[in-house]
Amino acid sequence: MTTGDDIRSQILALPAVERASLAKQLLLSLDQDSCDEDAGQLWGDEAQRRSIAYQHGQTTSRDWRESVREMREALLQRREKRN
């Protein structure tokens, strides 16, 4: 019998393009009714809060590429610590 761990290992062995396609299909297969109905409103409220904070100088912005680079570096460091 195939377990979730077996399937996960097989999926992680796929090329990135195939994993991305599969991830998209899985996400689309989720029952939309089970999602938080208030999520749209909550994200809108959060965007508004952040915008106001930025306008009042309470926060700053930076290039998204820098943020992604830092996140990737942090994940790589975590993986290296585990091994």
C-alpha positions in Angstrom: 0.0 0.0 0.0 1.3 3.4 -0.9 1.6 5.9 2.0 1.5 9.7 2.0 5.3 9.6 2.6 5.8 7.4 -0.4 3.8 9.7 -2.6 5.5 12.8 -1.2 9.0 11.3 -1.9 7.9 10.5 -5.5 6.6 14.0 -6.0 9.7 15.7 -4.6 11.8 13.6 -7.1 9.9 15.2 -10.0 11.4 18.1 -12.0 10.4 21.5 -10.7 8.0 22.2 -13.6 6.1 19.0 -13.0 5.9 19.7 -9.2 4.6 23.2 -9.9 1.9 21.8 -12.2 0.9 19.2 -9.7 0.8 21.7 -6.9 -1.5 23.9 -9.0 -3.8 21.0 -9.7 -3.9 20.0 -6.1 -4.7 23.5 -4.9 -7.5 23.9 -7.5 -8.9 20.6 -6.4 -9.5 21.8 -2.9 -13.1 22.4 -2.0 -13.6 26.2 -2.2 -16.5 26.0 0.3 -14.1 24.8 3.0 -11.9 27.9 2.6 -12.3 30.8 5.0 -15.1 32.9 3.5 -13.7 36.0 5.3 -10.2 35.5 3.8 -10.7 38.2 1.1 -11.9 40.7 3.6 -9.1 39.9 6.0 -6.5 40.3 3.3 -8.1 43.6 2.2 -8.0 44.8 5.8 -4.3 43.8 6.1 -3.4 45.6 2.9 -5.1 48.7 4.1 -3.3 48.5 7.5 0.0 48.1 5.8 -0.6 51.0 3.4 -1.5 53.3 6.2 1.6 52.3 8.2 3.7 53.0 5.1 2.1 56.4 4.6 2.8 57.4 8.2 6.4 56.2 8.0 5.9 53.3 10.5 7.3 50.8 8.0 9.4 50.8 4.9 9.4 49.0 1.6 12.1 47.2 -0.3 12.5 45.3 -3.6 10.7 42.0 -3.6 13.7 40.3 -5.1 15.7 41.2 -2.0 13.1 39.6 0.2 12.9 36.4 -1.8 16.8 36.2 -1.8 16.8 36.5 2.0 14.1 33.9 2.4 16.0 31.4 0.2 19.2 32.0 2.1 17.4 31.4 5.4 15.8 28.2 4.1 19.2 27.0 2.8 20.8 27.6 6.2 18.0 25.6 7.9 18.5 22.7 5.6 22.3 22.8 6.1 21.8 22.7 9.9 19.5 19.6 9.7 22.1 17.7 7.7 
